[in-house]
């Protein structure tokens, strides 16, 4: 314990001396030690005899030993005679500019800026690390054109204020449009500054100003990359590069550049066509690809060089939207009907003619609205007034060809090729459509009925032919039977004739009777054969004819017999025949004679009785047949 106390007894004074020596040296010798990562900013509280005692008017930084904030800082190291009662020293870290950053410098003291300038001109000052030289070389107060790139700097923050800003990076497929905040004023009538050289894409503001660069919007653009641009000098807006798709060209209308000579010729009176880089519409359009165009100094109208389809239809528009405001055309026919029709127009703008089209109309939409829309609409209205609705519909193809020819001639005057004109949907009036529909339906129904009728007739003929074919065997059989019957009848007639002749010789009446009977039989058989072939009706007719013939023949025979034999004698013969056919004996087994053997008496009575019965029976048969 005692040893520990002894050690502390002599260590504590040593430690106290070490702690106090800096203070002693600081107070008595004015010692200042500036660390390696610091600078000492000095403020002089008062000036001694022989030194300038006060700063000049308007100055805040002392450069000649005046009292106040000193321009020259203390670099890392050991300094004497910086007594605390006369000097105040503040330790400040180095100024570090990080990667991807810029250090913008604003001087709090210095000469005034030149008239019309917003940035102080650069002076030799070891990148603002030598404040004394900055002020002595005429460094100007305010924002500085020069700046600090990434690194470590000993900056006197009494004089300079450092502002960290990111570096400028222009992305791929973009361009930077630059507006400068310093430089000469623009010439009257100009909207952008002309191109000047030597400023390294605006990274050297003073080189830009000394080269005569103008303040404001610049014609030149900066491409993709990384740039050290002072935002107190330039404002950069990034925009997409001008993309011209395949099948299109870009017609450039330059608002800047020297006045050029018109190259369009005397025949073109609608604007100047100039060479590239001159003010006006460039004669050479931009081909497909990406182009670094300043959209504020150059207008680019993208013009399709492939066929363009424009639709006059309410419900249809192409991707280019040039026909967005076009609608179905309403027309009136000569017969007073109003109807609608859709039209499609195909046009083509040749590459070399595109500048003239834009010089004339400014935009492709103006070509559509000022030429195509009125031309096509009026053509079809005029065409419709010269025809009725039905004629217009019927001659649609001819109308289409006439429209193509007329519109192509009109478009040729505007440096545009009319490829084709197509008539789309035509919507006639509803009342007319109903009438036409009803008429068509009626025609189709009539045609259907005719087809059905023709089918029925063919079916009837088919059925008739089929029935005829089915009956053919029967017809043949009947025909053969008729021929057989005819032959048989002829044979019977011949036999009857022979028999009749024989009977005529023997007895005229009997022969005639048989002839009549034979003829009647032949006729009856013929009628019967016909009845077999044709129908039951023919059979009935044949039977009636046969009976009639037989009756007539019997009547004729009876008449002739009566005339030949006498009425009384014929009656006796008929009675005798009747009695014989019925088995009645004319001579009784027992003969009863009258008185004196004379006739009459019982025989006369019996004969009379039988004759009466016979006549009654014949009368009854005749009545039934009739």
VENQUIDA-V30547 format. One record per residue. N is the residue number from 1. RES is the residue in one letter. SS is DSSP state (2 for helix, 1 for strand, 0 for the rest). PHI is phi in degrees with one decimal (none if undefined). PSI is psi as a letter, one per 40 degrees, with the letter a starting at -180 (* if undefined). Layout:
((N | RES | SS | PHI | PSI) (N | RES | SS | PHI | PSI))
This chain:
((1 | X | 0 | none | d) (2 | X | 2 | -65.0 | d) (3 | X | 2 | -60.4 | d) (4 | X | 2 | -64.7 | d) (5 | X | 2 | -64.7 | d) (6 | X | 2 | -63.8 | d) (7 | X | 2 | -65.0 | d) (8 | X | 2 | -66.3 | d) (9 | X | 2 | -64.4 | d) (10 | X | 2 | -97.1 | e) (11 | X | 2 | -73.7 | d) (12 | X | 2 | -60.7 | d) (13 | X | 2 | -63.4 | d) (14 | X | 2 | -62.8 | d) (15 | X | 2 | -64.0 | d) (16 | X | 2 | -64.5 | d) (17 | X | 2 | -64.7 | d) (18 | X | 2 | -63.0 | d) (19 | X | 2 | -69.8 | d) (20 | X | 2 | -85.1 | e) (21 | X | 2 | -67.7 | d) (22 | X | 2 | -62.5 | d) (23 | X | 2 | -66.4 | d) (24 | X | 2 | -63.3 | d) (25 | X | 2 | -64.3 | d) (26 | X | 2 | -64.1 | d) (27 | X | 2 | -76.6 | d) (28 | X | 2 | -88.9 | d) (29 | X | 2 | -118.4 | e) (30 | X | 0 | 65.8 | f) (31 | X | 0 | -81.1 | h) (32 | X | 1 | -130.5 | h) (33 | X | 1 | -112.2 | h) (34 | X | 1 | -100.0 | h) (35 | X | 0 | -63.4 | i) (36 | X | 0 | -65.5 | d) (37 | X | 0 | -106.4 | f) (38 | X | 1 | -136.3 | i) (39 | X | 1 | -127.0 | i) (40 | X | 1 | -103.1 | h) (41 | X | 1 | -91.3 | h) (42 | X | 1 | -104.1 | h) (43 | X | 1 | -120.3 | h) (44 | X | 1 | -90.4 | h) (45 | X | 0 | -77.2 | d) (46 | X | 0 | -158.4 | i) (47 | X | 0 | -104.3 | h) (48 | X | 0 | -79.8 | i) (49 | X | 0 | -62.0 | h) (50 | X | 0 | 97.5 | d) (51 | X | 0 | -90.2 | i) (52 | X | 0 | -62.5 | h) (53 | X | 0 | -90.9 | d) (54 | X | 0 | -141.8 | i) (55 | X | 0 | -77.3 | i) (56 | X | 0 | -64.0 | i) (57 | X | 0 | -60.0 | h) (58 | X | 0 | 84.6 | e) (59 | X | 0 | -105.3 | i) (60 | X | 0 | -121.9 | e) (61 | X | 1 | -116.9 | h) (62 | X | 1 | -87.4 | h) (63 | X | 0 | -116.7 | e) (64 | X | 0 | -124.3 | f) (65 | X | 0 | 84.5 | e) (66 | X | 0 | -66.3 | i) (67 | X | 0 | -68.5 | i) (68 | X | 1 | 125.2 | a) (69 | X | 1 | -71.0 | h) (70 | X | 1 | -89.4 | i) (71 | X | 0 | -70.3 | d) (72 | X | 0 | -94.3 | h) (73 | X | 0 | -81.1 | i) (74 | X | 1 | -93.6 | h) (75 | X | 0 | -75.0 | i) (76 | X | 0 | -53.2 | h) (77 | X | 1 | 152.9 | a) (78 | X | 1 | -110.5 | h) (79 | X | 1 | -130.3 | i) (80 | X | 0 | -118.8 | i) (81 | X | 0 | 62.9 | f) (82 | X | 0 | -105.6 | g) (83 | X | 0 | -62.0 | h) (84 | X | 0 | -64.4 | d) (85 | X | 0 | -74.8 | e) (86 | X | 0 | -112.0 | d) (87 | X | 1 | -126.4 | h) (88 | X | 1 | -114.5 | h) (89 | X | 1 | -112.8 | h) (90 | X | 1 | -109.6 | h) (91 | X | 1 | -84.9 | h) (92 | X | 1 | -121.4 | i) (93 | X | 1 | -69.5 | i) (94 | X | 0 | -63.1 | i) (95 | X | 1 | -86.1 | h) (96 | X | 1 | -106.8 | h) (97 | X | 1 | -98.7 | h) (98 | X | 0 | -74.6 | i) (99 | X | 0 | -62.2 | i) (100 | X | 0 | 63.8 | f) (101 | X | 1 | -127.4 | i) (102 | X | 1 | -123.0 | i) (103 | X | 1 | -106.3 | h) (104 | X | 1 | -83.3 | h) (105 | X | 1 | -112.1 | h) (106 | X | 1 | -124.1 | h) (107 | X | 1 | -82.8 | h) (108 | X | 0 | -88.4 | e) (109 | X | 0 | -145.5 | i) (110 | X | 0 | 141.1 | a) (111 | X | 1 | -71.9 | i) (112 | X | 0 | -68.0 | i) (113 | X | 0 | -65.5 | i) (114 | X | 0 | -64.0 | i) (115 | X | 0 | -60.5 | h) (116 | X | 0 | 84.2 | e) (117 | X | 0 | -100.5 | i) (118 | X | 0 | -112.9 | e) (119 | X | 0 | -126.2 | i) (120 | X | 1 | -76.8 | i) (121 | X | 0 | -71.8 | i) (122 | X | 0 | -67.6 | i) (123 | X | 0 | -133.5 | i) (124 | X | 0 | -69.4 | h) (125 | X | 0 | -154.4 | f) (126 | X | 0 | 52.3 | f) (127 | X | 0 | 55.4 | f) (128 | X | 0 | 66.6 | e) (129 | X | 0 | -86.9 | e) (130 | X | 0 | -111.8 | g) (131 | X | 2 | -63.6 | d) (132 | X | 2 | -59.2 | d) (133 | X | 2 | -67.1 | d) (134 | X | 2 | -56.6 | d) (135 | X | 2 | -73.2 | d) (136 | X | 2 | -71.7 | d) (137 | X | 0 | -86.3 | e) (138 | X | 0 | 89.4 | f) (139 | X | 0 | -56.4 | i) (140 | X | 1 | -100.6 | i) (141 | X | 0 | -76.9 | h) (142 | X | 1 | 113.5 | a) (143 | X | 1 | -61.8 | h) (144 | X | 1 | -102.4 | i) (145 | X | 1 | -68.4 | d) (146 | X | 1 | -77.9 | i) (147 | X | 1 | -147.0 | i) (148 | X | 1 | -103.7 | h) (149 | X | 0 | -87.4 | i) (150 | X | 0 | -53.5 | h) (151 | X | 1 | 158.8 | a) (152 | X | 1 | -116.3 | h) (153 | X | 1 | -135.3 | i) (154 | X | 0 | -95.0 | g) (155 | X | 0 | -105.8 | h) (156 | X | 0 | -78.6 | h) (157 | X | 0 | -73.2 | e) (158 | X | 0 | -65.4 | d) (159 | X | 0 | -99.0 | d) (160 | X | 1 | -116.1 | h) (161 | X | 1 | -108.1 | h) (162 | X | 1 | -104.5 | h) (163 | X | 1 | -116.2 | h) (164 | X | 1 | -84.6 | h) (165 | X | 1 | -136.1 | i) (166 | X | 1 | -72.9 | i) (167 | X | 0 | -71.0 | i) (168 | X | 1 | -91.0 | h) (169 | X | 1 | -122.4 | h) (170 | X | 1 | -91.7 | h) (171 | X | 0 | -71.7 | i) (172 | X | 0 | -61.0 | i) (173 | X | 0 | 64.0 | f) (174 | X | 1 | -129.7 | i) (175 | X | 1 | -128.2 | i) (176 | X | 1 | -101.3 | h) (177 | X | 1 | -93.9 | h) (178 | X | 1 | -106.7 | h) (179 | X | 1 | -123.0 | h) (180 | X | 1 | -87.6 | i) (181 | X | 0 | -102.8 | e) (182 | X | 0 | -143.8 | i) (183 | X | 0 | 134.3 | a) (184 | X | 1 | -73.2 | i) (185 | X | 0 | -67.1 | i) (186 | X | 0 | -66.0 | i) (187 | X | 0 | -67.2 | i) (188 | X | 0 | -62.8 | h) (189 | X | 0 | 89.5 | e) (190 | X | 0 | -94.0 | i) (191 | X | 0 | -109.2 | e) (192 | X | 0 | -152.1 | i) (193 | X | 1 | -76.7 | i) (194 | X | 0 | -69.2 | i) (195 | X | 0 | -71.7 | h) (196 | X | 0 | -126.9 | i) (197 | X | 0 | -109.1 | i) (198 | X | 0 | 94.2 | e) (199 | X | 0 | -99.7 | e) (200 | X | 0 | 54.5 | f) (201 | X | 0 | 56.8 | f) (202 | X | 0 | 68.0 | e) (203 | X | 0 | -82.6 | e) (204 | X | 0 | -118.7 | g) (205 | X | 2 | -58.5 | d) (206 | X | 2 | -69.0 | d) (207 | X | 2 | -64.7 | d) (208 | X | 2 | -63.4 | d) (209 | X | 2 | -67.9 | d) (210 | X | 2 | -66.2 | d) (211 | X | 0 | -81.9 | e) (212 | X | 0 | 90.3 | e) (213 | X | 0 | -61.1 | i) (214 | X | 1 | -98.0 | i) (215 | X | 0 | -79.4 | h) (216 | X | 1 | 118.9 | a) (217 | X | 1 | -62.1 | h) (218 | X | 1 | -109.7 | i) (219 | X | 1 | -69.6 | d) (220 | X | 1 | -72.4 | i) (221 | X | 1 | -118.8 | i) (222 | X | 1 | -111.3 | i) (223 | X | 0 | -92.7 | a) (224 | X | 0 | -58.1 | h) (225 | X | 1 | 156.0 | a) (226 | X | 1 | -112.0 | h) (227 | X | 1 | -134.5 | i) (228 | X | 0 | -93.7 | g) (229 | X | 0 | -110.2 | h) (230 | X | 0 | -79.9 | h) (231 | X | 0 | -66.0 | e) (232 | X | 0 | -78.7 | e) (233 | X | 0 | -107.1 | d) (234 | X | 1 | -132.3 | i) (235 | X | 1 | -113.5 | h) (236 | X | 1 | -115.2 | h) (237 | X | 1 | -113.5 | h) (238 | X | 1 | -92.7 | h) (239 | X | 1 | -132.3 | i) (240 | X | 1 | -65.8 | i) (241 | X | 0 | -64.8 | i) (242 | X | 1 | -71.2 | h) (243 | X | 1 | -102.7 | h) (244 | X | 1 | -104.5 | h) (245 | X | 0 | -68.0 | i) (246 | X | 0 | -64.2 | h) (247 | X | 0 | 91.2 | e) (248 | X | 1 | -133.5 | i) (249 | X | 1 | -132.4 | i) (250 | X | 1 | -109.4 | h) (251 | X | 1 | -89.8 | h) (252 | X | 1 | -96.9 | h) (253 | X | 1 | -114.6 | h) (254 | X | 1 | -86.2 | h) (255 | X | 0 | -96.5 | e) (256 | X | 0 | -131.0 | i) (257 | X | 0 | 110.4 | i) (258 | X | 0 | -71.4 | i) (259 | X | 1 | -66.8 | h) (260 | X | 0 | -107.0 | i) (261 | X | 0 | -95.2 | h) (262 | X | 0 | -65.1 | h) (263 | X | 0 | -109.9 | e) (264 | X | 0 | -80.4 | e) (265 | X | 0 | 96.0 | i) (266 | X | 0 | -70.9 | d) (267 | X | 0 | -72.1 | d) (268 | X | 0 | -97.7 | h) (269 | X | 0 | -116.3 | f) (270 | X | 0 | -115.0 | f) (271 | X | 0 | 140.2 | i) (272 | X | 0 | -92.7 | h) (273 | X | 1 | -110.2 | h) (274 | X | 1 | -118.1 | i) (275 | X | 0 | -76.0 | i) (276 | X | 0 | -60.3 | i) (277 | X | 0 | 79.9 | e) (278 | X | 0 | -94.1 | i) (279 | X | 1 | -79.6 | h) (280 | X | 1 | 129.3 | a) (281 | X | 1 | -82.4 | h) (282 | X | 1 | -74.0 | h) (283 | X | 0 | -71.1 | d) (284 | X | 0 | -105.2 | h) (285 | X | 0 | -75.5 | i) (286 | X | 1 | -81.0 | h) (287 | X | 0 | -81.3 | i) (288 | X | 0 | -54.5 | h) (289 | X | 1 | 144.6 | a) (290 | X | 1 | -111.9 | h) (291 | X | 1 | -132.0 | h) (292 | X | 0 | -80.0 | g) (293 | X | 0 | -106.7 | h) (294 | X | 0 | -81.6 | h) (295 | X | 0 | -69.4 | e) (296 | X | 0 | -91.3 | e) (297 | X | 0 | -113.0 | e) (298 | X | 1 | -137.5 | h) (299 | X | 1 | -91.7 | h) (300 | X | 1 | -122.7 | h) (301 | X | 1 | -103.6 | h) (302 | X | 1 | -81.3 | h) (303 | X | 1 | -117.0 | h) (304 | X | 1 | -68.3 | h) (305 | X | 0 | -105.3 | e) (306 | X | 0 | -88.4 | i) (307 | X | 0 | -64.2 | h) (308 | X | 1 | -110.3 | h) (309 | X | 1 | -102.2 | h) (310 | X | 1 | -115.2 | h) (311 | X | 1 | -110.8 | h) (312 | X | 1 | -93.1 | g) (313 | X | 0 | -150.9 | h) (314 | X | 0 | -67.1 | d) (315 | X | 0 | -109.1 | e) (316 | X | 0 | -143.4 | h) (317 | X | 0 | -148.7 | i) (318 | X | 0 | -81.0 | i) (319 | X | 0 | -64.1 | d) (320 | X | 0 | -70.3 | e) (321 | X | 0 | 62.0 | e) (322 | X | 0 | -67.8 | d) (323 | X | 0 | -102.3 | f) (324 | X | 0 | -61.2 | d) (325 | X | 0 | -97.0 | e) (326 | X | 0 | -84.5 | i) (327 | X | 0 | -136.9 | i) (328 | X | 0 | -56.7 | h) (329 | X | 1 | -84.8 | h) (330 | X | 1 | -102.2 | h) (331 | X | 1 | -128.4 | i) (332 | X | 1 | -124.4 | h) (333 | X | 0 | -85.3 | i) (334 | X | 0 | -66.5 | d) (335 | X | 0 | -91.6 | e) (336 | X | 0 | 88.9 | e) (337 | X | 0 | -87.1 | i) (338 | X | 1 | -103.7 | h) (339 | X | 1 | -144.1 | i) (340 | X | 1 | -109.8 | i) (341 | X | 1 | -145.2 | i) (342 | X | 1 | -94.9 | h) (343 | X | 1 | -130.5 | i) (344 | X | 1 | -121.5 | h) (345 | X | 1 | -114.3 | h) (346 | X | 1 | -105.7 | h) (347 | X | 1 | -125.7 | i) (348 | X | 1 | -142.9 | h) (349 | X | 0 | -105.6 | h) (350 | X | 0 | -61.7 | i) (351 | X | 2 | -56.8 | d) (352 | X | 2 | -72.9 | e) (353 | X | 2 | -94.9 | e) (354 | X | 2 | -58.7 | d) (355 | X | 2 | -58.9 | d) (356 | X | 2 | -67.6 | d) (357 | X | 2 | -62.5 | d) (358 | X | 2 | -72.4 | d) (359 | X | 2 | -62.2 | d) (360 | X | 2 | -80.5 | d) (361 | X | 2 | -111.1 | e) (362 | X | 0 | 86.4 | d) (363 | X | 0 | -142.2 | i) (364 | X | 2 | -64.5 | d) (365 | X | 2 | -62.7 | d) (366 | X | 2 | -67.8 | d) (367 | X | 2 | -59.6 | d) (368 | X | 2 | -67.8 | d) (369 | X | 2 | -75.0 | d) (370 | X | 2 | -92.2 | d) (371 | X | 2 | -121.0 | c) (372 | X | 2 | -65.6 | d) (373 | X | 2 | -59.9 | d) (374 | X | 2 | -68.3 | d) (375 | X | 2 | -63.8 | d) (376 | X | 2 | -70.8 | d) (377 | X | 2 | -61.5 | d) (378 | X | 2 | -68.0 | d) (379 | X | 2 | -61.0 | d) (380 | X | 2 | -72.0 | d) (381 | X | 2 | -66.4 | d) (382 | X | 2 | -65.1 | d) (383 | X | 2 | -65.1 | d) (384 | X | 2 | -67.5 | d) (385 | X | 2 | -69.9 | e) (386 | X | 0 | -94.8 | e) (387 | X | 0 | -147.0 | i) (388 | X | 0 | -81.6 | i) (389 | X | 2 | -63.1 | d) (390 | X | 2 | -63.5 | d) (391 | X | 2 | -64.8 | d) (392 | X | 2 | -64.1 | d) (393 | X | 2 | -67.0 | d) (394 | X | 2 | -67.1 | d) (395 | X | 0 | -98.8 | f) (396 | X | 2 | -58.2 | d) (397 | X | 2 | -61.8 | d) (398 | X | 2 | -66.5 | d) (399 | X | 2 | -59.5 | d) (400 | X | 2 | -64.3 | d) (401 | X | 2 | -65.5 | d) (402 | X | 2 | -64.5 | d) (403 | X | 2 | -64.0 | d) (404 | X | 2 | -59.3 | d) (405 | X | 2 | -65.0 | d) (406 | X | 2 | -65.2 | d) (407 | X | 2 | -68.9 | d) (408 | X | 2 | -62.5 | d) (409 | X | 2 | -64.7 | d) (410 | X | 2 | -65.7 | d) (411 | X | 2 | -67.3 | d) (412 | X | 2 | -61.1 | d) (413 | X | 0 | -69.7 | e) (414 | X | 0 | -109.7 | f) (415 | X | 0 | 63.1 | f) (416 | X | 0 | -125.0 | i) (417 | X | 1 | -95.6 | h) (418 | X | 1 | -88.0 | h) (419 | X | 1 | -77.5 | d) (420 | X | 1 | -163.6 | i) (421 | X | 1 | -124.8 | h) (422 | X | 1 | -122.7 | h) (423 | X | 1 | -92.4 | h) (424 | X | 1 | -92.9 | b) (425 | X | 1 | -71.9 | h) (426 | X | 1 | -111.6 | h) (427 | X | 1 | -113.1 | g) (428 | X | 0 | -67.5 | i) (429 | X | 0 | -59.3 | i) (430 | X | 2 | -64.1 | d) (431 | X | 2 | -63.2 | d) (432 | X | 2 | -67.2 | d) (433 | X | 2 | -62.7 | d) (434 | X | 2 | -64.9 | d) (435 | X | 2 | -63.1 | d) (436 | X | 2 | -64.0 | d) (437 | X | 2 | -65.7 | d) (438 | X | 2 | -61.5 | d) (439 | X | 2 | -63.8 | d) (440 | X | 2 | -65.5 | d) (441 | X | 2 | -62.7 | d) (442 | X | 2 | -62.8 | d) (443 | X | 2 | -62.0 | d) (444 | X | 2 | -67.0 | d) (445 | X | 2 | -63.7 | d) (446 | X | 2 | -61.2 | d) (447 | X | 2 | -62.9 | d) (448 | X | 2 | -63.9 | d) (449 | X | 2 | -63.1 | d) (450 | X | 2 | -62.6 | d) (451 | X | 2 | -64.6 | d) (452 | X | 2 | -64.8 | d) (453 | X | 2 | -62.6 | d) (454 | X | 2 | -60.7 | d) (455 | X | 2 | -64.9 | d) (456 | X | 2 | -65.9 | d) (457 | X | 2 | -63.8 | d) (458 | X | 2 | -63.1 | d) (459 | X | 2 | -64.2 | d) (460 | X | 2 | -62.8 | d) (461 | X | 2 | -62.1 | d) (462 | X | 2 | -64.6 | d) (463 | X | 2 | -63.7 | d) (464 | X | 2 | -63.9 | d) (465 | X | 2 | -63.1 | d) (466 | X | 2 | -64.8 | d) (467 | X | 2 | -63.5 | d) (468 | X | 2 | -61.6 | d) (469 | X | 2 | -65.6 | d) (470 | X | 2 | -65.3 | d) (471 | X | 2 | -86.8 | e) (472 | X | 2 | -57.2 | d) (473 | X | 2 | -59.8 | d) (474 | X | 2 | -67.1 | d) (475 | X | 2 | -63.0 | d) (476 | X | 2 | -61.3 | d) (477 | X | 2 | -61.6 | d) (478 | X | 2 | -65.3 | d) (479 | X | 2 | -61.7 | d) (480 | X | 2 | -63.8 | d) (481 | X | 2 | -65.8 | d) (482 | X | 2 | -63.1 | d) (483 | X | 2 | -63.3 | d) (484 | X | 2 | -63.3 | d) (485 | X | 2 | -62.7 | d) (486 | X | 2 | -63.6 | d) (487 | X | 2 | -65.2 | d) (488 | X | 2 | -65.5 | d) (489 | X | 2 | -65.6 | d) (490 | X | 2 | -62.3 | d) (491 | X | 2 | -65.3 | d) (492 | X | 2 | -64.6 | d) (493 | X | 2 | -62.8 | d) (494 | X | 2 | -63.1 | d) (495 | X | 2 | -65.5 | d) (496 | X | 2 | -65.7 | d) (497 | X | 2 | -62.7 | d) (498 | X | 2 | -62.0 | d) (499 | X | 2 | -64.6 | d) (500 | X | 2 | -65.7 | d) (501 | X | 2 | -60.5 | d) (502 | X | 2 | -63.9 | d) (503 | X | 2 | -69.5 | d) (504 | X | 2 | -61.9 | d) (505 | X | 2 | -64.3 | d) (506 | X | 2 | -75.1 | d) (507 | X | 0 | -158.3 | h) (508 | X | 2 | -55.9 | d) (509 | X | 2 | -68.6 | d) (510 | X | 2 | -68.1 | d) (511 | X | 2 | -63.8 | d) (512 | X | 2 | -62.7 | d) (513 | X | 2 | -62.0 | d) (514 | X | 2 | -68.6 | d) (515 | X | 2 | -60.3 | d) (516 | X | 2 | -62.8 | d) (517 | X | 2 | -62.7 | d) (518 | X | 2 | -62.9 | d) (519 | X | 2 | -62.5 | d) (520 | X | 2 | -63.5 | d) (521 | X | 2 | -62.7 | d) (522 | X | 2 | -62.9 | d) (523 | X | 2 | -64.5 | d) (524 | X | 2 | -64.0 | d) (525 | X | 2 | -66.7 | d) (526 | X | 2 | -62.5 | d) (527 | X | 2 | -64.8 | d) (528 | X | 2 | -64.0 | d) (529 | X | 2 | -63.8 | d) (530 | X | 2 | -64.4 | d) (531 | X | 2 | -63.2 | d) (532 | X | 2 | -63.4 | d) (533 | X | 2 | -83.7 | d) (534 | X | 2 | -101.6 | d) (535 | X | 0 | -177.9 | i) (536 | X | 2 | -64.7 | d) (537 | X | 2 | -63.2 | d) (538 | X | 2 | -63.9 | d) (539 | X | 2 | -59.0 | d) (540 | X | 2 | -62.6 | d) (541 | X | 2 | -62.9 | d) (542 | X | 2 | -63.8 | d) (543 | X | 2 | -61.3 | d) (544 | X | 2 | -63.2 | d) (545 | X | 2 | -62.6 | d) (546 | X | 2 | -62.4 | d) (547 | X | 2 | -62.9 | d) (548 | X | 2 | -62.7 | d) (549 | X | 2 | -61.5 | d) (550 | X | 2 | -61.7 | d) (551 | X | 2 | -61.6 | d) (552 | X | 2 | -64.7 | d) (553 | X | 2 | -64.3 | d) (554 | X | 2 | -64.0 | d) (555 | X | 2 | -64.6 | d) (556 | X | 2 | -64.3 | d) (557 | X | 2 | -62.7 | d) (558 | X | 2 | -60.8 | d) (559 | X | 2 | -64.5 | d) (560 | X | 2 | -67.6 | d) (561 | X | 2 | -64.7 | d) (562 | X | 2 | -64.7 | d) (563 | X | 2 | -65.0 | d) (564 | X | 2 | -75.8 | d) (565 | X | 2 | -101.4 | d) (566 | X | 0 | 96.8 | i) (567 | X | 2 | -64.5 | d) (568 | X | 2 | -70.6 | d) (569 | X | 2 | -68.0 | d) (570 | X | 2 | -63.9 | d) (571 | X | 2 | -64.8 | d) (572 | X | 2 | -65.0 | d) (573 | X | 2 | -64.4 | d) (574 | X | 2 | -64.7 | d) (575 | X | 2 | -68.0 | d) (576 | X | 2 | -66.6 | d) (577 | X | 2 | -63.3 | d) (578 | X | 2 | -67.0 | d) (579 | X | 2 | -65.1 | d) (580 | X | 2 | -68.0 | d) (581 | X | 2 | -69.6 | d) (582 | X | 0 | -101.6 | e) (583 | X | 0 | 75.2 | f) (584 | X | 0 | -88.8 | h) (585 | X | 0 | -78.6 | h) (586 | X | 0 | -75.7 | d) (587 | X | 0 | -106.4 | h) (588 | X | 0 | -66.9 | i) (589 | X | 0 | -63.0 | d) (590 | X | 0 | -117.5 | h) (591 | X | 0 | -85.2 | h) (592 | X | 0 | -109.7 | h) (593 | X | 0 | -102.4 | i) (594 | X | 0 | -82.6 | a) (595 | X | 2 | -70.6 | h) (596 | X | 2 | 65.2 | f) (597 | X | 2 | 69.0 | e) (598 | X | 0 | -85.2 | i) (599 | X | 0 | -76.0 | i) (600 | X | 0 | 104.7 | a) (601 | X | 0 | 77.6 | b) (602 | X | 2 | -67.8 | d) (603 | X | 2 | -63.4 | d) (604 | X | 2 | -59.1 | d) (605 | X | 2 | -67.7 | d) (606 | X | 2 | -64.4 | d) (607 | X | 2 | -61.3 | d) (608 | X | 2 | -62.9 | d) (609 | X | 2 | -64.2 | d) (610 | X | 2 | -66.6 | d) (611 | X | 2 | -63.3 | d) (612 | X | 2 | -66.0 | d) (613 | X | 2 | -63.0 | d) (614 | X | 2 | -63.4 | d) (615 | X | 2 | -63.7 | d) (616 | X | 2 | -65.1 | d) (617 | X | 2 | -66.6 | d) (618 | X | 2 | -65.0 | d) (619 | X | 2 | -61.8 | d) (620 | X | 2 | -65.9 | d) (621 | X | 2 | -65.4 | d) (622 | X | 2 | -63.7 | d) (623 | X | 2 | -64.4 | d) (624 | X | 2 | -66.5 | d) (625 | X | 2 | -67.1 | d) (626 | X | 0 | -70.9 | *))
